[in-house]
């Protein structure tokens, strides 16, 4: 089922929790609402659920406007962070619960519960009570309970945040597998960028009730239009170096040291931020070798599959990710190379500057 939000807003008292959101979710896609605490993710999800009514705008499921439909008439399933299972009911009865109000035959209920339990792989636990289950198993039960209604839209509110790291990783791919297998549309709320990057067909990045970006994970990662989006995706986060352009040369704002040529014949002197991800900086211990600037190595973290180097460069902290163990010690100076083809530039308002566009506009 396609889902559309058209100019949707939600106000609580005099405060807008969600401001003028436009979102189109394709049939069978998983859209992830990502952003810091209080940015309006849950409010948006609750409007899709029918728990909150939008103050302005239209929500459509397919061609149908659903603004006024209560949750039970929306063909949705919901999964919450706290599982919300009934402690006195068995796993079977918890999963069956949404169907018992529907006057369905006992044999049909049994069939559906077994199917849902099989999908989430808890067939052997149907006789247990929630207290006899691990957190991961409880979340599977809550997922089965949402699936048993055969929803056209599954809404997931931080479903994995109570699980430990390895279980979270397992459930991420599990939910993704189930969603693709059954083909329903899903909207997931999270503040965890890894969860968003790995689970989403499209990510909606929100800030202060505003939709900052909506797109495929790798498009937003590689070419975000806004500095906030660049910072929110990626761990360790993207590095920022404030620079000024003087006759085509890039100089650091704090020392005036040259760090490279921008390669565009720009005579328009301006200040902005050079932003580069940790994996697009490389280190060279030979200070006489080929590098763009010299920084101080302050912390070196060996993670087994990669190394993270924390550097100070003037007043700034930078992070470099490397698969090689560069022979440099903490406290030592190190040369840093920039992979220019991956560099992004942001103006003082945080908007991406596209130098290709400027150059071609200047050439017209
Ligand atoms: P979190 O990740 O912390 O759950 P969120 O992005 O889901 O945050 P929302 O819960 O949607 O954020 O809240 C958005 C804003 O709306 C916040 O400023 C919050 O205080 C406010 N808000 C949410 N629900 C209500 C409510 N029922 N009444 C008044 N204000 C509310």
Boltz pocket constraint, residues with backbone or C-beta under 6 A from the ligand:
constraints:
  - pocket:
      binder: B
      contacts: [[A, 12], [A, 16], [A, 17], [A, 35], [A, 36], [A, 37], [A, 38], [A, 39], [A, 40], [A, 41], [A, 42], [A, 43], [A, 44], [A, 191]]
      max_distance: 6.0
